[in-house]
Amino acid sequence: MTLGVPRPDWPGRLLHWQRDHGRQGLPWQGIRDPYRVWLSEVMLQQTQVSTVLGYYARFLERFPDVRALAAAPADDVFGLWSGLGYYSRARHLHACAQRVVTDHGGEFPRTSTGLQALPGIGRSTAAAIAAFCFDERVPILDGNVKRVLARHIGFADDLARPAHERMLWQHAESRLPGQRRDMPRYTQALMDLGATLCLPRAPRCGDCPVAADCTARLEGRPTAYPVKTRTLRRQQRSDTLLWLEHQDRVFLVPRPPRGVWAGLWSLPEVGDATAAQALSAAWPGTGEWLPAVVHVLTHRDWTLQALRWRLPTRGSAATLSDVAQRWPEGRWLAADKALALGLPAPMRRWLTSAYSPSESESVP
């Protein structure tokens, strides 16, 4: 596909629309602090604005600048991130903050190229930070912007192929405004257009500032774009967890450093129900099975069931020793300490319901 030539007023139409109709009140808008812009960009990846707002405020209260985040224990970072999902973002966020402090004296690089060298910052995120904070003339191409451009151009090539995505980057670059001072509003306009009007399933073409020459609208099939044929094969997985309690404490173990929920704290996995029953058969105390829950991940539907086992105050020394030998990195924690750690969403819901029932309805 050859590069199309946009109408000369493409940037002007977007700038005018954003000024009058775009989103204006988000807490990360209109600021030049790369730390806050970076934090918002990372949180907004694959996450809705309504969900991010509370997390963003809590993060800034606890970590007001990049030095505070870099100095924080990883458990504190995961604790605040818990429930937001895609936990690799939290790991990269912490590592990036530490790199900014150790390698850059606490100051973010001022170019998109320099920003891309940091952990967890890809091309589009780097461009957004550079455009918003330093007026760099560089395009962004997140999911929303891909949709806006692909529809407007009628870009019918498969974006699952890297060569085609590179072509769309060229389109994005060819449409930048000529003045650096327009970059923050122009970048925000593209984001707002994709988030509020150029929606995946029900685009509001009648309100779009660039609808007059939008190829997808003129063809009468806006949802045909963008084209991406690669599909994910969903996997099914089932696991059984042990929810062990002793003297108002719960036992948690750290997840492996790689894989799903890496770096979080979790109830111990024991395989299946037969294995859980075999373990608990020789233990004192009482147990109950919780209803199974299905946790939906990007590539997997994960069925989780927990056996909640309460050890008696007395006569549990041998069992406590057995638990310590099986999971030597585990910890017995009071409920408030457990809930302050980074926990996978299903376990946070279970523990919050049990130990903070008044708050259970508000857990994300």
Residue pairs with C-beta under 8 A, 6 or more apart in sequence:
1 155
1 156
1 157
1 167
3 167
3 170
3 171
3 174
4 153
4 154
4 171
5 174
6 152
6 174
6 175
6 213
7 213
10 175
10 210
11 175
11 176
11 177
11 178
11 182
11 186
12 177
13 209
13 210
14 186
14 189
14 190
14 193
14 209
14 210
15 177
15 182
15 185
15 186
15 189
16 209
17 189
17 193
17 209
18 185
18 186
18 188
18 189
18 192
19 185
21 207
21 209
22 188
22 189
22 192
22 193
22 196
23 29
23 188
23 192
23 195
23 196
24 30
26 40
26 49
26 53
27 40
27 53
27 56
27 57
28 36
28 37
28 39
28 40
28 56
29 188
31 37
31 132
32 132
32 133
33 133
34 108
34 129
34 133
34 134
35 65
35 66
35 108
36 60
37 128
37 129
37 132
37 133
38 96
38 108
38 121
38 125
38 129
39 56
39 59
39 60
39 93
40 52
40 56
41 125
41 128
41 129
42 89
42 92
42 93
42 120
42 125
43 52
43 55
43 56
43 59
43 84
43 89
44 52
45 86
45 89
45 125
45 142
46 85
46 86
47 84
47 85
47 86
49 195
51 84
51 364
52 84
55 80
55 81
55 84
58 80
59 80
62 68
62 72
62 76
62 80
63 69
63 72
63 77
63 80
65 106
66 97
66 100
66 101
66 106
66 108
67 97
67 101
67 106
69 77
69 93
69 94
69 97
70 94
70 97
70 98
70 100
70 101
70 102
71 101
72 94
74 91
74 94
74 263
75 265
75 341
75 342
77 90
77 93
77 94
77 342
78 87
78 90
78 263
78 264
78 265
78 341
78 342
79 340
79 341
79 342
81 87
81 89
81 90
81 93
81 342
82 264
82 341
82 342
82 343
82 344
82 345
82 348
83 345
83 348
83 363
83 364
84 90
84 364
85 345
87 261
87 262
87 263
87 264
87 342
88 120
88 262
89 120
90 263
90 342
91 120
91 262
91 263
92 119
92 120
92 121
93 120
95 119
95 120
96 118
96 119
96 120
96 121
99 118
99 119
100 106
100 107
100 108
100 118
108 115
108 129
108 133
109 115
109 117
109 118
110 130
110 133
110 134
111 130
111 134
111 136
112 123
112 126
112 127
112 129
112 130
112 136
112 138
113 126
115 121
115 125
115 126
115 129
115 130
116 122
116 123
116 126
121 129
123 141
123 169
124 140
124 141
124 142
124 145
127 136
127 138
127 139
127 140
127 141
127 187
128 140
128 142
128 187
130 136
130 138
131 137
131 138
131 140
131 183
131 184
131 186
131 187
132 183
132 184
132 187
132 188
135 180
135 181
135 183
135 184
136 180
136 183
137 176
137 177
137 180
137 183
138 173
138 176
138 183
139 169
139 172
139 173
139 175
139 176
140 172
140 187
140 190
140 191
141 149
141 165
141 168
141 169
141 172
142 191
142 194
143 194
144 190
144 191
144 193
144 194
144 195
144 198
145 172
145 190
145 191
145 194
146 159
146 168
146 226
147 194
147 198
147 200
147 225
147 226
148 190
148 193
148 194
148 198
149 155
149 168
149 171
149 172
149 175
150 159
150 168
150 216
150 225
150 226
150 227
151 198
151 203
151 214
151 215
151 216
151 217
151 222
151 225
151 226
152 210
152 213
152 214
152 215
152 216
153 171
153 215
154 215
154 216
154 219
154 225
155 167
155 168
155 171
155 225
155 226
155 227
156 225
156 227
157 164
157 167
157 227
158 164
158 227
158 228
158 229
159 165
159 168
159 226
159 227
159 228
160 228
160 229
160 230
176 183
176 186
177 183
177 186
193 208
193 209
193 210
196 204
197 203
197 204
197 205
197 207
197 208
198 204
198 208
198 222
200 223
201 223
203 222
203 223
205 211
205 214
205 217
205 222
208 214
208 217
211 217
214 222
216 222
216 224
216 225
232 298
232 299
233 299
234 299
234 300
234 301
235 299
235 300
235 301
236 300
236 301
236 303
237 300
237 301
237 302
237 303
238 272
238 302
238 303
238 304
238 305
239 269
239 271
239 272
239 302
239 303
239 304
239 305
240 269
240 270
240 271
240 272
240 273
240 275
240 276
240 304
240 305
240 306
240 307
241 266
241 267
241 268
241 269
241 270
241 304
241 305
241 306
241 307
241 347
242 251
242 267
242 268
242 270
242 276
242 279
242 280
242 306
242 307
242 309
243 250
243 267
243 290
243 306
243 307
243 308
243 309
243 350
244 250
244 251
244 267
244 268
244 309
244 311
244 323
245 251
245 308
245 309
245 310
245 311
246 310
246 311
246 313
246 316
246 320
246 332
247 313
248 334
248 335
249 332
249 333
249 334
249 335
250 332
250 333
250 335
250 338
250 351
251 267
251 268
251 323
251 327
251 330
251 331
251 332
251 333
252 265
252 266
252 267
252 330
252 331
252 333
252 338
252 341
252 343
253 265
253 266
253 267
253 268
253 327
253 329
253 330
253 331
254 263
254 264
254 265
254 266
254 329
254 330
255 261
255 262
255 263
255 264
255 265
255 266
255 344
256 262
257 263
260 297
260 300
260 302
261 344
263 342
264 341
264 342
264 343
264 344
265 338
265 341
265 342
265 343
266 343
266 344
266 347
267 306
267 347
268 326
268 327
268 330
270 276
270 279
273 289
273 305
273 307
276 307
277 307
280 287
280 307
280 309
283 309
283 311
283 316
283 319
283 322
284 311
284 312
284 315
284 316
284 319
285 309
285 310
285 311
285 312
285 316
285 319
286 309
286 310
287 307
287 308
287 309
287 310
288 307
288 308
289 305
289 306
289 307
289 308
290 305
290 306
290 307
290 308
290 350
291 305
292 303
292 304
292 305
293 303
293 304
293 305
293 346
294 301
294 302
294 303
294 304
295 301
295 302
295 303
295 304
295 344
295 345
295 346
296 302
304 346
306 350
311 319
311 320
323 330
324 330
333 341
335 351
335 354
335 355
335 356
336 355
338 351
338 355
339 348
339 351
339 352
339 355
339 356
343 351
345 364
348 363
349 360
349 363
352 359
352 360
352 363
353 360
353 363
